[in-house]
Amino acid sequence: MDVDYDSDGSEQPVERTPRKLPNILITGTPGTGKTTTSEMAAMATGLKHVEVGKLVKEKQLHDGYDAEFDSYILNEDKVVDELEDIMAPGGVIVDHHGCDFFPERWFDLVVVLTCDNNTLYQRLENRKYSEKKIQENVECEIMRVVADEASTSYKQDVLIELASNTVEEMESNVNHIEEWVERFIEEHAHLDI
C-alpha cells in the first residue's frame, strides 16, 4: 500500500484523487532552473504554474525573514493549506526547492533538476547571492540534498532526475515533461470527473 506522511511524520495511506490533468512538482537546489523550466513547461502544456517562493511572499506564508540567508522562513503548514484546493483538481506545476513537506498524493510526476557546480555557482553569483548563500547552495547540490529528499518522499515511479546545465538541456527537459503530460492526459481521458 502507498503511504503519505503527515506533517507530524506519521504514515497515512496515499489516496490520489482521480483527475484528468496531472500535478507536477519541479524541484532542485536554487539556481538549477526550476522557475524557468516550470514557466516553459506551463506554456507548453497549458498547466498552471505556481512558484511557491513567490506565493509565500504574496500570501505571507512565512514565519518572518532570515536576514543572514536573505530569505523568508517558510511555514510549511500554511503553504500546504494554501495549496490544498488548488492542487485537488489537477493541472498544476509547482516550483520549489523543498519537496518533503508536500503531500505525496498531490503529485503524479516529481522532477528533480540538477546542475553542474560551476554552472550553479555562476548562476547564483549572477543573482547577487552572498558568498555564504552561494556556498550553502553549492554544497547542497554536491551532497544531493534535494535529490535525496525527493527520493525518500516520493515513490520512484513518479520521480525523474534531469540535468539542467544548458538552454538545450532545459528545452529537452520541457519536451520530456510535455510528452509525459500528453501521455497522462490520454491515459486519463476516460475518467468521468
Steps between C-alpha positions, in 0.01 A plus 500: 500500500622852421547732795511874543657679794316755711687801632557309827678224306230237545420278203163532334363305201550689173169563331553681173185666376429392143563794268526561129789744531819421690674688776877533465762607751819650358764517770873543538763711671455876444656589164433169325235653273175410674310818426618529140419133434165530679400810303598338170324173591184687601498681166558175309234300686239757599539407867501768770839595649522566875833638619497424873761763592292772338180366661668505844579870461164600351284309751727542807549122534812539710615548857718802436817583314851357545734790424810279517378284212295774334188285489161450661449230764246277330195389698438161339154453653382835363636414154326161496173653621521771231567249221257223600201623296721606209654153473183290532370528141846457340660701224770665715878526477647583840849650510696490829843405631357297787279200443467283810211689660255475210248215521612215275145462365521840330754405235488272200853597394791636705787650299831561677723739306874472551782725391878493470657680797691754290186590306300518820759725665492739204119514496482579871776759470303664216203521739722695740475235772741543790808278498360312802169434324680389182722259694203355689308435178800355314565269796135393494536411132826312560339304785185438288281631783191573287539181291523291817205684656290427190613138492387440858176699463357361175464163332770431244248451220400869512853634543740610225831682521603728213820696437437872453835654405428651160215655304495185285461277807222723633317482165544123494365479856194703403443271199527198729245649742267598216506146357438356846200732550355399162527130597341569840207682339448219248511236773253690719260625231249226586449626855154636569583795721 
